[in-house]
């Protein structure tokens, strides 16, 4: 019979074609690897899918010595680490997955932080900005600056806009918050964007009138809770020493007025927190939260420069993180659903095809293209950390001022573009080969502040050491601890 249909010939290959043969008949697709422990590697592809292989198997894989009929080969094939038959289909699929992972880039800048006042009633030793006393109104954002900031924000092409009010203590300039909210709402009647408002506050100045306003305008609250009473009061002193009482009372009032999920809390790990992983988690459970974000102290900025906050080593934080995570997993296994949010973000990157939008774990970095911050004086910074760094006199990441610079000026400035392109983890030393690259980020502000270089020298970078430690720990739990894995998989 003539073989007239090449397509059929192509599709129905001879049976020997599928026979098991230790062969070289496969192509390696782009991948990176990193040691998980003495005997195993973690391999990741461009889309962030991972496999864990014995090191000897990795060697055979890269030497084209793997048996193409083996289970491990099947797994590598299904996860796009190898392709067979010279087809581009696997590469095309990988490209689609990579595009999905990077899809937030198309949305561009969506988070805009307004520093409405630098005044604050707290004097937290770890505060990264040089907060001002309550009577220094010169450090409030002026209405004309706020109006320019709103106009600037609407130049962003993003369909979703998140407006976050920051301080100092933002509620001390509540009249300006109202002005901004109403200006945004009125402007949005024509724009039709998906707008969300968040007030970051220590809750101490909260009044019923403010709560009513938040309810009417669907504003949610982000606050700080560092742990149990003694630790919180030690970390966040204020006149009267009752910051914990005010925070807990404020959380309860917000929930009563706006609903349970309308308030989120963030903690900062200080040197004093390191010995209290369980107590901090217990406090979050006691206050009715379903998660905690174990956030390390930024080891730069005003507080560290002035010696008010003690730095600690990345390994000290990792020990604290592992202890807290272990305890959280125990709580889940005992029937209390509760998440650790930094782990959840990384697990989503490891186990799903979707992006997270978390600015510190992005390449290109989230600076400017994910969020921008308007300081009280109209200066525009690439991130909140960039503003904090400026408090020490280092204005490297100041992108312009609302009085003279347009959205286009700022977003196309060399100060922004150069940093973003120079620091992409896909191409910088060490990250370029690192198996955890698809889950990690570049954090140029951190590396500039701690090492004097936006790329950073990763072998001595605490950012790198911390992330590597977290990622190794999570992969080990997923691979070696079935009970822990059953909990972690519910967090994505
Ligand atoms: S910073 Fe470290 S952990 Fe992250 S991708 Fe680079 S080398 Fe890997």
Boltz pocket constraint, residues with backbone or C-beta under 6 A from the ligand:
constraints:
  - pocket:
      binder: B
      contacts: [[A, 425], [A, 429], [A, 430], [A, 431], [A, 432], [A, 434], [A, 435], [A, 436], [A, 437], [A, 440], [A, 441], [A, 458], [A, 463], [A, 464], [A, 465], [A, 467], [A, 468]]
      max_distance: 6.0
